[in-house]
Amino acid sequence: MWEAGHEPGYLRLNLGNIESFSVRIGERSVIIKRAIDVALRGEQSAFSSALTKRGQVVFEEELAKLRSCFQPINGLSTYSQDMLEMLHQFGRGPRCGLLQPYKGPAVGFDVSKAYTECMSLITQIPVFSEFDRMLPCEIDCDIKPLSFYHVYVHNLDPILFPQSWDFVPGQTVTFAREKGIEIETHGVVHPHRTLAVNGRKALEEMWRNEELDQVTTKRGEKDEDVRKAIPNMIWGMDNKKYTKQIACLFTDEKEAHAHSPLVMKLGPGFMAVKVGQKRLKEGYMPVGRLILDAMRRKLFRMVAAVGGHAVAIRTDCVYVAPENEAAARADLIRAGFKFGNLQG
């Protein structure tokens, strides 16, 4: 950019990798970034190849539609200190592990479009403000589905409640009580308002978009439909807890050192990097928790459907011993589940 005569601005880094940077072109400041994030976290897939120009446009359009539903501008929450501490103390990420002692081969039933379905069922999202603090409540209080509750569970469940104390949306409290799980509510944070969303429509349009047929992601050694990756990106971004690392470019070395002690030579200038992570005080973590908890409830129903045959779980997959494959398949179909490829 320097060689082309453009004035450099900010660089945004993630673990040392440049994610985007700004340049001044005339009177405008322009952000330059990758079309696709190739270093997504956890269960989220990395894209296997560059998109065509049209493919990039279609991808961005579909991603923007879903973000407008699950990360709407007027749905941004500002966390109170109580809410922030509870969200960080009690994680509700995907479940993975053995349900009983077992060694040997296993067959897994992977639910088709699991997160897509969980997201499609969300018609309202909670919006919290910094004034929405934790309030004490009765242990058997009436439950509001979009409020979040500090709960105590007497008998642990490896999927819904792997720890005695937890912080969950009201939907999960109601579900647990309907399933006979004894659960006490000791505190509650009510959102100051809720917002109606229509994620189902955006998801249906994405799945019908034939232009996405040629856009794939890489999951392990297999290519995967981008339609699965986009919802995964959304819930991953919703659950973001920390700010990204940021770097700035300077033409003067002393000015760069005044900005940050970590300075690297870059072209004719200097890059000052601010490292370390800082908790976000606003975001969409409550929406992300709705999605993650919906997945836990679905996984709970899957395990209940196959009964004692379940030996392990992983995100949206239930594993059984090979000799129980036929029985488990029949049980899941009878319970109304549709599943994709069998996992060895």
N, C-alpha and C positions, 0 to 999 in steps of 0.2 A: 504493500500500500504506500509505503514511503517512496519507493522507486517510481510509483505511478503518480506521485504528487498529491496524494490524499492525506489529510491530517488524521492520525490514529487517535482513538479514544480509549474506552474501557474494554478489557478482556474479561470474560467470565470463565473460570476454571472449575473443573470437577476432578479432584485427585490428580491435579497436574495436567489434565487434558483440556485443551482449549475447546469450549463449547460454543462460544459466540464472541464477537467483538464488534465494536462500533467504529465507524469512520465518518468524517465530515465531507460531504460532497456538495459543494456550493454552500447554500444556506441551510441544508438539511443534514441531520445526523441519522445515519442509517445503520441498523443492526444487521450484521452478517452472521448466519448460523447454519449448522448442518440441517439438511432436510429431515434427517432421522437421527435420533439419539441411539448410538450404537453401543452404549454401555449401561443399559437399564439394569435394575436391581432384581434380586430374588427370582420370582417365577416369570418375570417379564422377559420377552424374547428379544434378541438382537437381530437386526435386519441383515439378510444374507447378501444382498447386493444393492447397488445404487438403483434408484428409481428412474424411470424415464421422466421427462419433463411433465408430461400429462399425468403420469402415475403419481408424481409428487403433489401435483395440484389436487388430485382426487383424494389422496391420503390426507392432506392438510384440511380439505373441506370436511371430510367425515370426522376427523379428530376434533375440529372446531365445533361441529354440531353436538358431539357428545360432551365436550367441555362446557358448552352453553347450558347443558342440562345438569351436569354433575359438578361443575365449577362456575356457576353463574356469577357475574360481577356483583349483583345485588344479593348474593347468597354467601358472601364471604363472612366467616365468623372471626370475631376478635375474642381471644380466650381470656377469661379471668384467671388469676393466679391459681385458684382452686381447680378450674377446668384443666389448665395446662399441666399441673402436677399430676392429676389423675390420668390424663391421656398418656403421659410419659411413664408413669409408674406401672400402669396396667396395659400391657400390649395385648392385642387380639389378632395377631397374624395367623396365617394359614397353619393348620395342624398337620403334624407329620410324626409317625412313629408306630411302634408296636402296641397292640391292644391287649396282647397276652403273650406269654413265652412261646416263641416259635422259631424253628430253624428249618431251612429248606426252601424249595421253589414256591412261588406264589403266583396267582393269577389276579390281575387287577381290573376292576370295572371303572373306567374313566367316564364321568358324566359329560354328556355332550352340551356344549355352550353353557357351562355351569355359571361362570361369573356374568355372562350375558343375561341369563335368566334372572339372577339375583338383582342385577341392576335394573332390568325391565320392570320389576315389581315395585320399584321406588316411585311413588307419585308425589311425595312431599319430602323436603329436606329441612332439618332444623338450622336455624341461624342463631348463634350465640353472640352476646356482647360481653365486654369486660365487667359488666355489672351483674351478670348471671353467675352467681356464686353457689357453692354447695350449701344446701339447707338440710337440717335434720328432718327425718320422716319416720313414721311408724313402720315397724318391721313387716306389716302386712298392708301397706297403704295401697290406695288405688293407683294403677299404673297408667301413665301416658306414654304412648308408643315412641315418641320422638324425644322424650326426656332421657337423661342418662343417670343411672343409679349406681351408688356404691353398695355392693351386695355382699352377703356372707352366705356360703353354701355349706351345709353340714356334711353331705356326702359328695365327694369329688366325682366329676365325670371327665374322662380323658379328652372329650371334644368340646363340650360346652363350657365346663368349669374345671380346668385342670389345677386350679388353685382355690383356696377357701375364700379369699377376698378378691373381688374383681370390680370392674367398672364397665357397665354394659348398657346398651339402649333398652328402653322399656319393652320393645318388641321381643327381646330375648328373655326378659323376666317373665312376661306373659307366656311365652312358648314353654319355658322351663316348668312353670307351675302347671300348665296343661299336661305336661308329660310326667307329672308326679314328683318333680324334683323340689325338695324343700329349700326355699330360698328366702332369706331375710333382706329387706331393704333398710339401710341405715342412713343414707343420704341421697339427695337428688339435686341435679342441676337442670333447671327448666330453660329451654330456649326462649328468647324474648319474642320470637316470631317464627313462623314456618313459611316455606315457599313451595308453591305447586310447580312440579316439573313434569315433562313428558318424555322421559328417557326411552320408553318403549317405542315411540314413533321413530326417534332418531336411530335406534338400534335396528329396527325393522328396515328402514331405508338403507342402512349400511349393508345389511345382509343381502338386500336385493340389488345392490349396485354391481353390475357386471364388470365395470371397469376395474374393480379390485381383484378380479379373477387371476390376473397375472402378477399380482404383488404378493410375495411370500416372505415369511420370516424363517429364521433358523432356530429350531429347538432341538438341541442335541445334534444328532446326525440327520434329522428329518426336516423337510420343509413344511411350514405350517401356514395356513391361510391367515393373511393379515387381519381378517375380520375378528380373529381371536386375540390378536396382539393389541389391537386398539383399545378394547375394554380393559385389558390388563394394564395398559399404560395409564388409563384414567384412574383406576382404583389405586395404582401405585403413586400417582401424583397427588391424589386426594389425601393419602396417608403420609405425605411428606412432613417431617418433623423439624428439619434443620435448613438453614440458609445455605446457599452454595458458596464456595470459595470464589473470591473476586480478585482480579489483577488489573492494574492500570499501567499504561505506557507513559513514559516521561522522556523528554529529550535531555533533561539535566539529571545527572546521577545523584546529586545531593538532594534534589527535590524528591527523587524516587525513594531514597533512604529515609527521608522525613515521613513518607507515607507508610512504609513498612520496612522492617529490618531485613526481610528476605527480598533481595534484588538480583535479577539476572540480566545479563546483556542480551539484547534482542535487536539485531540489525544495527542501525545507527543510534538506537535509543536504549532505554532500560525498562524492564518490566518489574514492578513492585507487586508482590503477591501477599494478600492478607489471608493467612491460613487459620485453621481452627473453625469450629462450627458453633453456631449460635441458635438457640431454640427459636423457632418461629412463634410469634405472638398472635398471628392471625393465619387463617388458612381454611382448609376444607376437611380437616381430620374427622369431624363428626359424620360427614357424608361417607368418608372412607370406612369408618367403623360400621355404618349401616350395611355397607356391602360385605365387609369381612364377616360380620355376625350373621348375615343372611346365608353366607356360604357355610358357616359352622352349623347352622340349623339344618341346612340341606344335608350335610355330611352326617349329622346325628340321625336324620331320618333314614339315610342309606344304611348305616350300621344297624339301626333297629330293624330294617327290612330283612337283612340277611341273618339277623340273630347272632348266635354264638359262632357262626362260620367266619366272621370277620377276624382277621389276625393282625391287620395293620391298616393304616390310613396315610394318605398323602394329598393334601390340599382338597381335591375333588375326586379322589380315587379311593376305593375300598378294595383291600386285598383279601383273598381267601386261599386256602390250600387247593391244589389242582383237583383233588378228588371231590371237592365241594363246588366246583365251578358250575355245573349244570343246575344244582339246587339254588345257588346264589343268583344265577341269571334269571331263573324263573321267579324267585322272590322279588327281585328288583323290577322286573317287567310287571308283575302283579301289583307292585306298589306305585306304578306309573312312571318309573324312571326310564329315560333314554340314555344310552351310553355309547361312547365311541370305541376306539380300538382297545383291545385287551392289552394290558401291560404285563410283561413277563417278570 
